[in-house]
């Protein structure tokens, strides 16, 4: 589901703003209409699926083709300032 198209994050931004407003007003709960909740769920699932696909592609792209050699030199901290 990874896409180069922009993801509509407006429902997420609206929800964040509602939480900030509720927090500032010391409200105990937030209520949102079902239609707004559906839009929020769709936006969050789209973002999560996109990120999962990007992570999977990153893992595939970064698989080493062979053994990697890593050299570590320990000098006991000389030259530390």
FISE-48736 format. One line per 3 residues: their letters; for each residue y, x, z of C-alpha. Coordinates in steps of 0.05 Angstrom, whole numbers, always signed. Each point is the difference from the previous one (the first is absolute). Last residue first. Example, Ala and Ser with C-alpha at 12.3 -4.5 7.8 and 13.67 -1.06 7.14 Angstrom:
<sites>
SA	-21/+273/+143; -69/-27/+13
</sites>
This chain:
<sites>
XXX	+316/+774/+512; -72/+14/-17; -9/+66/-36
XXX	-65/+15/+36; -36/-64/+20; -70/+29/+7
XXX	-4/+17/-74; -50/-52/-22; -13/-3/-74
XXX	-32/-62/-30; -29/+0/-70; -23/-65/-31
XXX	-50/+4/-57; -15/-66/-34; -70/-14/-26
XXX	-2/-38/-64; +34/-54/-41; +44/-20/+57
XXX	+13/-73/+9; +75/-11/+0; +4/-50/-57
XXX	-56/-43/+27; +31/-1/+70; +68/-16/-29
XXX	-30/-56/-42; -32/-31/+61; +66/+5/+38
XXX	+37/-33/-58; -52/-55/-2; +6/-13/+74
XXX	+76/+0/-5; -1/-52/-56; -49/-44/+38
XXX	+44/+4/+62; +64/-16/-37; -32/-59/-36
XXX	-32/-26/+64; +67/+4/+36; +37/-36/-56
XXX	-52/-55/-6; -2/-10/+76; +76/-4/+3
XXX	+3/-50/-57; -53/-42/+34; +38/+3/+66
XXX	+64/-22/-36; -37/-60/-29; -30/-16/+68
XXX	+69/-3/+32; +17/+53/+51; +2/-3/+75
XXX	+19/+59/+44; -15/+3/+74; +28/+21/+67
XXX	+72/+6/-20; +42/+54/+33; +57/-11/-49
XXX	-1/+72/-25; -76/-4/-5; +3/-65/-40
XXX	+51/+30/-47; -41/+63/-9; -63/-41/-12
XXX	+35/-43/-51; +27/+62/-36; -70/+29/-3
XXX	-26/-66/-28; +54/+0/-54; -15/+72/-19
XXX	-74/-17/-7; +15/-62/-42; +47/+43/-44
XXX	-53/+52/-13; -13/-20/-72; -38/+59/-28
XXX	+32/+38/-57; -47/+11/-59; -37/+66/-5
XXX	-62/-35/+26; -59/+15/+44; -45/-61/+3
</sites>
